[in-house]
Amino acid sequence: MMRYPRNLQGYGPNPPDAQWPGGAHIAVQFVLNYEEGGENNILHGDAASEAFLVDVIGAVPWPGKRHWNVESMYEYGARAGFWRLHRLFTGLKLPVTVYGVATALQRSPEQVKAMLDADWEIASHGLKWIDYRDYDIEHEREDLHAAIKLHAEVTGARPTGWYCGRTSVNTVDLASEEGGFTYVSDTYDDDLPYYREHFGSPQLIIPYSLATNDMRFTTASGFANGEEYFQLLKDTFDVLYAEGEAGAPKMMSLGLHCRLVGMPGRFAGLKRFVEYIMEKDKVWIAKRIDIAQHWLQAHPYVKPEIVPSELALDDFTQLFGNVFEHSEWVAERAHKREMGPAHDTATGLHALMSQVFRAATSAERLAVLIAHPDLAGKLAAAKRLTSESESEQASAGLDALTDAERTSFGKMNAAYVEKFGFPFIIAVRDNTKAQIMAAFEKRLANDRDTEFATACRQVERIAELRIRQILGG
């Protein structure tokens, strides 16, 4: 078994209706990342200075040294930028979610009081604003629990939202495993919330976005000024708003940093955007915890009855072994291939099993064709069809032929097998009795190579319909 853990499927072509409150076309979240005082610094016990998301071109960590300029830029965020943003949002009475680094919050009592007084949500942004990519899982787990403990001491309540940001491959699993987070946001993979299972337990994920994050003021391909920032935010909002008007509401996350968009020239772009969306109808501006609670109520988790990629071989072949008529080997080989969430849909599983069928030898594929019964033939008359074939033939009325129709089918079956060496195969659920008769006559004129390819495509189509019947989609 090879299992591919990444989920490239998501909601696919049919995302759910978010059902935002008031019939809103879009849910907008302002997320203030509070990191000042929690960044890498030898004063904090770190090995080097911070170099991430600062206005120092080409900044690199200084091992064993403090970087006075970088420290000063972080301090600007706490001393000036925070209060500029606080005045904007409290003045307009707009809800905000704070991603608070626990050690940064501990060092900023005035700012924390202002957050609490404004009824802002304070989610956890980890213990320190450091990179966990090289951390072993146990040390990262220790930091996560320490972050929750310190957060509760500083704010008076444990966090119910989590976003680390500088993650390892274990971060989301660890946050889910802890069990106390209403939502986790360390993903960037959707415009809507969704559930992610970890050891059988669902965790609500509220995806975040770096495309609309003010961090791009400090990246090479980012924003040069507040006007560029405003335009990107406006364009993002307009596209999502239009999708919501068309019946597919989404959400938009804006990531903010006190030391970045808190700067006056950049702040002007944010202010313009806030004023722009406040002129629109049907916009729900919400905290992320509000989004989470809404989703849990409007879209409670429903565990799929069948998850193909999680089935043991015996269970898998029992369910899908006759998708290709009397050819369990197709299911067995599919199960041994790379499988993941993309194959847990009818479309995905059919694609995988069809790949196995196409990769088989000509002799193996011929054996699959030969395994199919004649239409309205002797096996049908003797009630010896598989349950799948019996149901399919009955769906087109082939179990209730007149004597003349039965004679006609018998003659064409005999002529077809004599010419091609395998039975006539067609996805009867796609056709009426008359259409099947017409296709029979037309395909008898094909050469063998053409008809072999046609029959194989029909086998794949029959398999697709059978898979959809099993999975219910």
C-alpha positions in Angstrom: 0.0 0.0 0.0 1.3 3.5 -0.9 -0.8 6.3 0.6 -0.3 9.9 -0.5 -1.3 12.2 2.4 -1.8 15.5 0.6 -5.3 16.4 -0.3 -5.5 17.9 -3.8 -9.2 17.3 -4.1 -10.9 19.6 -1.6 -14.5 20.5 -2.4 -13.8 20.0 -6.1 -16.2 21.6 -8.6 -19.1 21.8 -6.1 -18.1 23.8 -3.0 -20.8 24.0 -0.3 -23.0 27.1 0.2 -21.3 28.8 3.1 -24.7 30.2 4.3 -23.0 33.2 5.9 -25.2 35.1 8.3 -27.6 37.6 6.6 -27.0 35.9 3.3 -23.6 37.7 3.0 -21.7 37.2 -0.3 -18.4 37.2 1.5 -16.9 36.8 5.0 -13.9 39.1 5.6 -11.5 38.6 8.5 -8.9 41.0 9.7 -6.1 39.1 11.4 -3.5 41.1 13.4 -0.3 39.1 13.9 1.2 40.2 17.2 4.8 39.0 17.2 6.8 42.0 18.6 8.8 40.7 21.6 8.5 37.1 20.6 10.9 37.1 17.7 14.3 35.5 17.5 16.6 37.3 19.9 19.5 36.2 22.0 17.7 38.0 24.9 15.0 35.4 24.4 17.4 32.5 24.6 17.7 32.1 20.8 20.9 31.5 19.0 20.7 34.5 16.7 18.8 37.6 15.8 15.6 37.8 13.8 15.8 38.4 10.0 12.2 37.6 8.9 9.6 40.2 7.8 11.7 43.3 8.4 12.6 46.4 6.4 16.3 45.5 6.2 17.2 44.5 2.7 19.0 41.1 2.7 18.7 40.7 6.4 20.3 37.5 7.8 20.4 36.1 11.4 23.4 37.3 13.4 24.6 34.3 15.5 25.2 35.2 19.1 24.5 38.9 18.5 21.6 41.4 18.8 20.6 43.2 15.7 19.7 46.6 16.9 18.0 47.8 13.8 15.8 44.8 13.5 14.9 45.0 17.1 13.9 48.6 16.7 11.7 47.8 13.7 9.8 45.2 15.8 9.5 47.7 18.6 7.9 50.2 16.2 5.2 47.7 15.7 4.4 47.5 19.4 4.9 51.1 20.2 3.3 52.8 17.2 1.9 50.5 14.6 -0.3 48.6 16.9 -2.1 51.7 18.2 -2.6 53.0 14.7 -4.4 49.8 13.7 -6.2 49.7 17.1 -7.6 53.2 16.5 -8.8 52.2 13.0 -10.7 49.1 14.0 -12.1 50.2 17.3 -13.1 53.5 15.8 -15.2 51.6 13.2 -16.2 49.0 15.7 -14.9 46.2 13.5 -14.1 42.8 14.9 -10.5 41.6 14.8 -8.7 38.3 15.4 -5.2 38.5 16.9 -2.6 35.8 16.3 -0.7 36.4 19.5 2.7 35.0 20.1 2.5 34.0 23.8 5.9 35.5 24.8 5.1 38.7 22.8 1.8 39.1 24.6 3.5 38.6 27.9 5.8 41.5 27.2 3.0 43.8 26.0 0.4 44.2 28.9 -1.0 47.5 27.6 -1.6 46.1 24.1 -3.2 42.9 25.5 -5.6 45.0 27.7 -6.5 47.0 24.6 -7.3 43.8 22.7 -9.4 42.5 25.5 -11.2 45.7 26.1 -12.1 45.8 22.3 -13.4 42.2 22.5 -10.9 41.1 19.9 -10.3 37.3 19.6 -6.8 36.4 20.7 -5.8 33.1 19.0 -2.4 31.5 19.6 0.5 32.2 17.4 2.7 29.8 19.2 5.2 30.2 22.1 7.8 32.2 20.2 8.0 33.6 16.7 10.5 31.1 15.5 10.9 28.5 12.7 9.9 24.9 13.6 10.9 23.2 10.4 13.9 21.5 12.0 12.3 20.8 15.4 11.7 17.2 16.5 8.1 16.5 17.2 8.5 16.2 21.0 10.1 19.6 21.4 7.5 21.2 19.2 4.8 19.5 21.2 6.3 20.9 24.4 6.4 24.4 23.0 2.7 24.1 21.9 1.6 23.2 25.4 3.8 25.9 26.9 2.2 28.4 24.5 -1.3 27.5 25.6 -0.3 27.7 29.3 1.3 31.1 29.0 -1.5 32.4 26.7 -4.0 31.5 29.4 -2.0 33.2 32.1 -1.6 36.4 30.1 -5.1 36.8 28.6 -7.2 34.9 31.2 -8.4 32.2 28.9 -6.9 29.4 26.8 -6.8 30.1 23.0 -9.4 28.4 20.9 -7.7 29.2 17.6 -4.2 28.2 16.5 -1.8 29.5 13.8 1.9 28.9 14.2 3.0 30.2 10.8 6.6 29.0 10.7 5.6 25.4 10.8 7.0 21.9 10.6 5.2 19.0 8.9 3.9 18.0 12.3 2.4 21.3 13.4 -1.2 20.8 12.3 -1.2 17.3 13.6 0.0 18.4 17.0 -2.6 21.2 17.2 -5.3 18.7 16.3 -4.0 16.1 18.7 -4.0 18.7 21.6 -7.8 18.6 21.2 -8.7 22.1 22.6 -8.7 24.2 19.4 -12.0 25.0 17.8 -10.0 25.7 14.6 -6.5 25.5 13.2 -5.3 27.9 10.5 -1.9 26.6 9.4 -3.1 26.0 5.8 -3.5 28.1 2.7 -5.4 25.7 0.6 -9.0 26.9 0.3 -11.4 29.8 0.3 -13.7 28.0 2.7 -13.4 26.1 6.0 -13.2 22.3 5.9 -12.6 19.4 8.2 -9.4 17.4 8.4 -9.2 14.1 10.1 -6.3 13.2 12.4 -6.4 9.6 13.8 -10.1 9.5 13.1 -11.0 12.8 14.8 -12.1 15.8 12.7 -10.4 19.1 13.1 -12.0 22.2 11.7 -9.5 24.1 9.5 -10.0 27.8 8.7 -7.5 28.4 5.9 -5.3 31.6 6.0 -3.8 33.5 3.1 -0.4 34.9 2.3 -1.5 36.4 -1.0 -3.4 39.2 0.8 -0.9 39.4 3.7 1.0 42.6 4.3 4.2 40.5 4.6 4.5 41.1 0.9 5.7 44.6 1.7 9.0 43.0 2.6 9.3 40.4 -0.3 10.9 40.9 -3.7 7.7 40.4 -5.6 5.5 42.2 -3.1 3.9 45.6 -2.7 5.9 48.7 -3.4 3.4 51.1 -1.7 0.0 51.3 -0.1 -1.8 51.8 -3.5 -0.5 48.5 -4.9 -1.6 46.8 -1.6 -5.1 48.4 -1.8 -5.5 47.3 -5.4 -4.7 43.7 -4.7 -7.0 43.6 -1.7 -9.8 45.3 -3.8 -9.4 42.9 -6.7 -9.4 39.9 -4.4 -12.5 41.2 -2.6 -14.3 42.0 -5.9 -13.7 38.5 -7.4 -14.9 36.7 -4.2 -17.8 39.1 -3.8 -19.0 38.3 -7.3 -18.7 34.6 -6.7 -20.8 35.1 -3.6 -23.4 37.0 -5.6 -23.5 34.1 -8.1 -24.3 31.7 -5.3 -20.9 30.5 -4.1 -19.9 32.6 -1.1 -16.3 32.5 0.1 -14.1 34.1 2.8 -11.2 36.5 2.6 -8.4 36.7 5.2 -6.2 39.7 5.6 -3.0 39.1 7.5 -1.7 42.3 9.2 1.5 43.1 11.1 1.9 46.0 13.4 5.5 46.8 12.2 4.5 46.5 8.5 1.0 47.8 7.6 1.2 49.8 10.8 3.6 52.1 8.9 1.7 55.3 7.8 2.2 55.0 4.0 1.2 51.3 4.0 -1.6 51.9 6.5 -3.3 54.3 4.0 -3.9 51.4 1.6 -5.5 49.3 4.3 -7.7 52.2 5.4 -8.9 52.7 1.8 -9.8 49.0 1.6 -11.7 49.1 4.9 -13.7 52.1 3.7 -14.3 50.4 0.3 -15.8 47.2 1.7 -17.9 49.1 4.3 -19.8 50.7 1.4 -20.9 47.3 0.2 -24.0 45.3 1.2 -23.9 41.7 2.3 -20.4 41.7 3.7 -19.9 39.8 7.0 -16.8 41.1 8.8 -16.1 38.5 11.5 -13.6 37.1 13.9 -12.2 33.8 12.9 -13.8 32.1 15.9 -17.1 33.4 14.6 -16.4 31.8 11.2 -15.6 28.6 13.0 -18.7 28.5 15.2 -20.9 29.3 12.2 -19.3 26.5 10.2 -19.6 24.0 13.0 -23.3 24.7 13.2 -24.2 25.2 9.5 -21.9 22.4 8.2 -21.4 19.8 11.0 -18.9 17.1 10.2 -20.2 14.0 8.5 -17.9 11.1 8.2 -18.0 9.4 4.8 -19.4 5.9 4.9 -16.7 4.7 2.5 -13.2 6.1 2.2 -11.5 3.9 -0.5 -7.9 5.0 0.3 -8.3 3.9 3.9 -9.7 0.4 3.2 -7.7 -2.8 3.7 -7.1 -4.9 0.6 -9.8 -7.4 1.4 -12.4 -4.8 2.1 -11.4 -2.8 -1.0 -11.6 -5.8 -3.3 -14.9 -6.9 -1.8 -16.4 -3.5 -2.6 -14.7 -2.8 -5.9 -13.5 -6.2 -7.1 -16.3 -6.6 -9.7 -16.3 -3.0 -11.0 -14.4 -4.5 -13.9 -16.5 -7.6 -14.6 -15.1 -10.8 -13.0 -11.6 -9.1 -12.9 -10.7 -8.6 -9.2 -7.1 -8.1 -10.2 -7.9 -4.6 -11.4 -8.9 -3.7 -7.8 -6.0 -5.5 -6.3 -3.5 -3.6 -8.5 -5.2 -0.3 -7.9 -5.0 -0.8 -4.1 -1.2 -1.3 -4.4 -0.8 2.0 -6.3 -0.4 5.4 -4.7 -3.8 6.3 -3.2 -4.9 9.4 -1.4 -7.9 11.7 -0.8 -8.1 12.4 -4.5 -9.1 8.8 -5.0 -11.9 8.8 -2.4 -14.3 10.3 -4.9 -16.0 8.3 -7.7 -14.1 10.3 -10.3 -10.7 9.8 -8.6 -11.2 6.1 -7.9 -12.4 5.5 -11.5 -9.4 7.3 -12.8 -7.0 5.1 -10.8 -8.7 1.8 -11.7 -8.9 2.9 -15.4 -5.1 3.6 -15.3 -4.6 0.0 -14.0 -6.8 -1.4 -16.8 -5.0 0.7 -19.5 -1.6 -0.4 -18.2 -2.5 -4.1 -18.5 -1.4 -6.2 -21.4 -3.7 -6.7 -24.4 -4.3 -10.2 -23.3 -5.4 -9.1 -19.8 -7.7 -6.5 -21.2 -9.1 -9.0 -23.7 -9.9 -11.3 -20.8 -11.9 -8.5 -19.1 -13.9 -8.1 -22.4 -14.5 -11.8 -22.6 -15.7 -11.8 -18.9 -18.6 -9.7 -19.9 -21.9 -11.5 -20.8 -23.7 -11.2 -24.0 -26.5 -8.7 -23.9 -29.8 -10.6 -23.4 -27.9 -13.8 -23.9 -28.0 -17.3 -22.5 -26.6 -16.2 -19.1 -29.4 -13.7 -18.7 -32.0 -16.2 -19.6 -30.5 -18.7 -17.1 -30.4 -16.0 -14.4 -26.6 -16.4 -14.1 -25.5 -12.8 -14.5 -23.6 -11.0 -11.8 -25.9 -8.7 -9.8 -24.3 -5.7 -11.5 -24.9 -7.0 -15.0 -28.4 -8.2 -14.2 -29.3 -4.7 -12.8 -27.7 -2.9 -15.7 -29.4 -5.0 -18.4 -32.8 -4.6 -16.6 -32.3 -0.8 -16.6 -32.5 -0.8 -20.4 -35.4 -3.3 -20.5 -33.2 -6.1 -21.8 -34.8 -8.5 -19.4 -38.2 -8.0 -21.0 -37.6 -8.5 -24.7 -40.2 -9.7 -27.2 -39.5 -13.0 -29.0 -38.5 -11.0 -32.1 -36.1 -8.8 -30.2 -34.5 -11.7 -28.4 -33.9 -13.4 -31.7 -32.4 -10.3 -33.2 -30.1 -9.9 -30.2 -29.1 -13.5 -30.5 -28.1 -13.2 -34.1 -26.1 -10.0 -33.6 -24.3 -11.4 -30.5 -23.3 -14.4 -32.6 -22.1 -12.3 -35.5 -20.2 -9.9 -33.2 -18.4 -12.6 -31.3 -17.5 -14.4 -34.5 -16.0 -11.3 -36.0 -14.2 -9.8 -33.0 -13.7 -12.7 -30.5 -15.3 -11.0 -27.5 -18.9 -10.0 -26.6 -20.5 -6.8 -27.6 -20.1 -4.3 -24.6 -21.9 -1.1 -24.1 -22.8 0.9 -21.0 -26.5 0.1 -21.1 -27.4 2.6 -18.3 -26.5 5.3 -20.8 -28.7 4.0 -23.5 -32.2 2.9 -24.4 -33.0 -0.4 -26.0 -33.3 1.2 -29.4 -30.0 3.0 -29.0 -28.3 -0.3 -28.0 -29.7 -2.0 -31.1 -28.5 0.9 -33.3 -25.0 0.8 -31.8 -24.9 -3.0 -32.2 -25.5 -2.7 -35.9 -23.1 0.3 -36.4 -20.2 -1.2 -34.5 -20.4 -4.5 -36.4 -18.9 -2.6 -39.3 -15.8 -1.6 -37.3 -12.4 -3.3 -37.8 -11.1 -5.3 -34.8 -8.6 -2.7 -33.5 -11.2 0.1 -33.6 -13.8 -2.2 -31.9 -11.3 -3.4 -29.3 -10.6 0.2 -28.3 -14.3 1.0 -28.3 -15.2 -1.9 -26.1 -12.4 -1.0 -23.7 -13.8 2.5 -23.4 -17.3 1.0 -22.7 -15.8 -1.2 -20.0 -14.3 1.8 -18.3 -17.6 3.6 -18.5 -19.4 0.7 -17.0 -16.8 0.7 -14.2 -17.4 4.4 -13.6 -21.2 3.9 -13.3 -20.6 1.0 -10.9 -18.2 3.0 -8.7 -20.7 5.9 -8.6 -23.4 3.5 -7.5 -21.2 2.2 -4.7 -19.9 5.6 -3.5 -23.2 7.3 -4.1 -21.8 10.1 -6.2 
